[in-house]
Structure formats: structure tokens, C-alpha cells
Amino acid sequence: MKDVAATIQEVLWDNPPISEHEASCAIFYSISSTQPGLSGINLGKFLIKRVVDVVKKDMPNICVFATLSPIPGYRQWMLSKLASSEMTGSAFKEILLRPEEEKALMDASGGSDLGSSGIEVMWNVLTSKNHEWTNSPNLVSALRTPMMRLCARYLMKEKKRGKALDSVANFHLQNGAVC
């Protein structure tokens, strides 16, 4: 690819979007230990390093290597934060949304039954079974900023025993990833 992809849809194609000699970026995705017997064996690190070496040799114009990876614990972490934020009377109530994010969510919900606060709107959207909110460009847009900001916090600041709380983030950080 010419640049780092933002979505997996940019990576999955039948015909390359640019010619091989124009590419300056290699994107990895879906590197995992899928066999139960390989659980705990760090094949991902070996595979990534091996492929980077091969790509560098065969395509010297590639100078950026990146991964698109899932963030398996983010949704549950987010729901627990939203739930605890909605608890009234808590002395340790955390403010998750900035005022402009709260306003954008309330405006985007358009007086619907999604909630009377931005936190309620987020909770109802993220726990909805039909996901029809994805058809609302206003809601998608209003959710993007707080969800990205909170995801960055989850990946970079949330720790367990000094390591990244998210297992995939921890894998990447232990193997030399930088932000």
C-alpha cells in the first residue's frame, strides 16, 4: 500500500490499488495462533519478523510496516466504564465525555429514545442488538471522537500488572510496536 490503512476494507482487495513498485507500506493483519495446541507459543512474533525480512529483501521500497489488529477487550472495558459512570451518588464518578462530545451525541440522537445523556446514548447504542444506529451518519460521526479517544486511553494507559490490559496490544508492545 502507499500509506498505512485505517480499515481492513482498504487492505482486502481483488486487484492491488497501486502497483508493487509504488508501495511504501506493508500491512499485516490476522496473525494469530489458531490451533489450540499452539496456545502460548509466540508464533506471531516469529512470523512477523520473518515476513518483514522477506519483504525488505524482495521489496526495498517498503519502509513502513504496520498491523491492523482486533482490540478484543475494548468493548467490555467501555461498557464497564459507561455503567460505572451512570451510577449516581458515586464519589468516584468518572467523567468520560467532554462537553462537546456530550452535546454532539445528544444532538445526533435527535430526541430519540436513546437516552437523556451522552453516556446513556453510548450505552444504548453499544448494547443494541439490531445495530440500526450504524445507518445514522450523525450518530456514527458523534461517536467517532469519544470512541477513538477512549480507545487510545484503553490501549496506552489501562494496565494490569504493568502490562497493557488488552492482550493484542500487549503482544504488539512486547514485540517492539510503537505509537
C-alpha positions in Angstrom: 0.0 0.0 0.0 1.0 3.6 -0.4 0.1 4.5 3.2 -1.0 2.9 6.4 -4.6 1.6 6.1 -7.2 2.8 8.5 -9.6 -0.1 7.9 -9.4 -3.7 6.9 -11.6 -2.9 3.8 -8.6 -0.9 2.4 -6.4 -4.0 2.7 -8.8 -6.6 1.3 -9.0 -6.3 -2.5 -9.0 -8.5 -5.6 -6.7 -6.2 -7.6 -4.0 -4.1 -5.9 -4.9 -0.4 -5.8 -1.3 0.6 -6.8 1.5 -1.2 -8.5 4.0 -3.1 -6.4 6.9 -0.6 -7.1 4.7 2.3 -5.8 4.1 0.7 -2.5 5.9 2.0 0.6 3.9 0.3 3.3 3.2 -3.3 4.2 0.1 -4.1 6.3 -0.2 -7.2 8.4 -3.5 -8.4 9.7 -5.0 -11.6 11.3 -1.7 -13.0 12.6 -2.8 -15.4 15.3 -2.3 -18.8 16.8 -5.4 -20.5 15.6 -4.5 -24.1 16.7 -5.3 -25.0 20.3 -2.0 -26.9 20.6 -0.1 -23.8 19.7 -1.6 -21.8 22.5 1.1 -19.9 24.5 3.7 -20.3 21.7 4.7 -16.9 20.4 4.5 -17.7 16.6 3.2 -14.2 15.8 6.5 -12.6 16.7 8.4 -15.2 14.6 6.0 -14.8 11.6 6.0 -11.1 11.6 9.8 -10.8 11.8 10.3 -13.5 9.1 7.9 -11.8 6.7 9.4 -8.3 7.4 12.9 -9.7 6.5 11.5 -11.3 3.2 9.6 -8.1 2.3 12.6 -5.9 2.9 14.7 -8.1 0.7 12.2 -8.5 -2.1 10.7 -5.0 -2.0 13.3 -2.5 -0.7 10.9 0.4 -1.3 8.8 -0.8 1.6 9.9 1.2 4.6 6.7 1.2 6.8 5.4 -1.9 8.4 2.1 -1.8 10.3 -0.6 -4.1 11.7 -4.4 -3.9 11.7 -5.4 -5.9 14.8 -8.6 -6.5 16.8 -9.0 -4.9 20.2 -10.8 -7.8 21.9 -11.2 -6.3 25.4 -12.2 -2.7 24.4 -16.0 -3.2 24.1 -16.3 -4.9 27.6 -14.0 -2.3 29.1 -16.0 0.5 27.5 -19.3 -1.0 28.8 -18.0 -1.3 32.3 -16.8 2.4 32.2 -20.2 3.5 30.9 -22.1 1.5 33.5 -20.0 2.9 36.4 -20.2 6.4 35.0 -24.0 6.2 35.1 -24.1 5.2 38.7 -25.5 8.1 40.6 -24.1 9.1 44.0 -20.7 7.6 43.4 -17.9 9.7 44.9 -15.6 8.4 42.3 -17.8 9.0 39.3 -15.6 9.3 36.2 -16.3 11.9 33.5 -15.9 10.0 30.3 -17.3 12.5 27.8 -16.0 16.0 27.1 -18.8 18.7 27.0 -18.6 19.0 23.2 -18.8 15.1 22.8 -21.9 15.1 25.1 -23.5 17.8 23.1 -22.7 16.1 19.8 -24.2 12.8 21.0 -27.3 14.4 22.3 -27.7 16.4 19.0 -27.1 13.2 16.9 -29.7 11.2 18.9 -32.2 13.8 17.9 -34.5 13.4 20.8 -34.9 9.7 20.2 -35.4 7.2 23.0 -31.6 6.5 23.0 -31.1 8.4 26.3 -31.1 11.6 28.2 -27.3 11.9 28.4 -24.4 11.2 26.1 -23.4 8.3 28.4 -26.9 6.8 28.1 -26.8 7.2 24.3 -23.4 5.5 24.1 -24.6 2.6 26.4 -27.8 2.1 24.4 -26.0 2.2 21.0 -23.2 -0.2 22.1 -25.6 -2.7 23.6 -28.3 -2.5 20.9 -28.9 -5.9 19.2 -30.0 -4.6 15.8 -27.2 -2.0 15.3 -29.5 0.2 13.3 -27.6 3.2 14.7 -24.9 2.4 12.1 -27.4 3.7 9.5 -27.3 7.2 11.1 -24.3 9.2 9.8 -24.9 11.7 12.6 -24.6 9.1 15.3 -21.6 7.4 13.7 -19.9 10.8 13.4 -20.8 11.8 17.0 -19.5 8.5 18.4 -16.2 8.5 16.4 -14.3 11.1 18.5 -15.1 9.8 22.0 -14.7 6.2 21.0 -11.3 6.9 19.4 -10.1 8.9 22.3 -11.3 6.3 24.8 -9.8 3.5 22.7 -6.4 5.3 22.7 -6.7 5.6 26.5 -7.6 1.9 26.8 -4.6 0.8 24.7 -2.0 3.1 26.1 -2.9 3.8 29.7 -5.0 0.9 31.1 -2.7 -1.6 32.7 -2.7 -4.9 34.5 0.4 -5.8 36.4 2.4 -3.2 34.4 1.3 -4.6 31.0 -1.3 -3.4 28.5 -4.7 -4.5 29.7 -5.6 -5.6 26.1 -3.9 -8.9 25.1 -3.4 -7.9 21.5 -2.0 -4.5 22.4 0.3 -6.2 24.9 1.5 -8.7 22.2 2.4 -5.8 19.9 4.0 -3.7 22.6 6.1 -6.6 23.8 7.3 -7.2 20.3 8.5 -3.6 19.5 5.4 -1.8 18.4 5.5 2.0 18.9 2.7 4.5 18.7 
